[in-house]
Amino acid sequence: MRFTTETSFDGVTERLFTLGEVPGVLWTPGDAVGGRPLVLIGHGGGQHKKAPDVVALARRLVGELGYAVASVDVPSHGDRPTEEKYARIAAENQARVEAGEELGPLIAGFQALVARQTVPEWRGVLDALQGVDHVGAGPVGYWGVSLGCGLGVPFVAAETRVRAAVLGLGGALAAAEDAARITVPVEFLLQWDDERVPRAQGLALFEALASREKTLHANPGRHGEVPEFELDSTLRFFARHLR
Amino acid sequence: MRFTTETSFDGVTERLFTLGEVPGVLWTPGDAVGGRPLVLIGHGGGQHKKAPDVVALARRLVGELGYAVASVDVPSHGDRPTEEKYARIAAENQARVEAGEELGPLIAGFQALVARQTVPEWRGVLDALQGVDHVGAGPVGYWGVSLGCGLGVPFVAAETRVRAAVLGLGGALAAAEDAARITVPVEFLLQWDDERVPRAQGLALFEALASREKTLHANPGRHGEVPEFELDSTLRFFARHLR
């Protein structure tokens, strides 16, 4: 893990890093000493490790709870080069949709393919971050919606170090089998009028989670319109579970 | 409104009252001076104004937020006499269920009938409470699940003084038309494995609410197993909306 630039603003230190081909960012309190809980954030499709919603959540987790937060670019996103194989599949899917095929199962298959790359990448990043002085091997949480849910469900299912996860804006087609292996507490966000994920698919993914404690938060509005107060709820959820 | 006994415990003053034939209870901070937000709590079926979950919620609203809280007995519950007409209908419904009729629509019809009595009763109680010195005409909230939802939906729909409501464990059969007249913020509790309210009916009632801000909190478990952390969420919801 190679750290490059470091900046500080408003009590939060931001450090860019690369681990192999994976570019990432680590946020910690400016005065951090010793270990602390770590939350990994998975960004949305077409977004990147420093997308506005990622940064807003990270700054609150660091500023209000004193956590460490990290996010990395998904392949073909942010500072990573476009990967030929994914671009080719995306183009093929586009053509299949235009020919009348359903979008949902195609997205699901695509996310499952990408997850075969991101799950080991993210586990490697977690290994490395837990070796950083003021992160350490404390409790780990995961936050990811939309693409961050599609890739997050297989990650959380595979990674026993993750003790609690906020997921959502995703459907059962993408991830039901992996969801059935998740047993940690989950807060699941669903947009009641989601134009990309059919409501029944979102409810089915919540249903598929094997967690004894899981809580569905559904709000009116479209895919991108999760209300601001859910951010408060996310903070309280992690505060409750990452002691 | 006639106040009878008054007791104080742990900073909370509890005063029993009657208004006409309606027995109720008012909780306020021990040191209350001047007006404050008021939350009305509707108890569940077979319960009463001082059922354990009612008291627990009331004590937290008073102790942590400084609110006034009131609850009254529903007809044929608590300190009220059994009403012949309701007892007769309940017995008839029981017989119809045994003869193979569906329970849901029968309960819905029954709650609608009782609501014709409780809506004006509760509005009268609200009138009277707003005349009490250390309650006053501040913002009003409503909390009620199960029977407290079935009777609460028509109450909140009719009563413009109610600015925010926590509802749930109820279905659309009972209350969809009234729900479509509710426009204030609602936090709606649904138990994923509710043995009394079919999941689809609960989701349909949430759907029917006309509120621009409404948030569904669904958790695993049966009708009576709403998790403890939803109480925290209820407090934050009222704190956000009853300023």
Boltz contact constraints between the chains, C-beta under 6 A:
constraints:
  - contact:
      token1: [A, 215]
      token2: [B, 219]
      max_distance: 6.0
  - contact:
      token1: [A, 216]
      token2: [B, 218]
      max_distance: 6.0
  - contact:
      token1: [A, 218]
      token2: [B, 216]
      max_distance: 6.0
  - contact:
      token1: [A, 219]
      token2: [B, 215]
      max_distance: 6.0
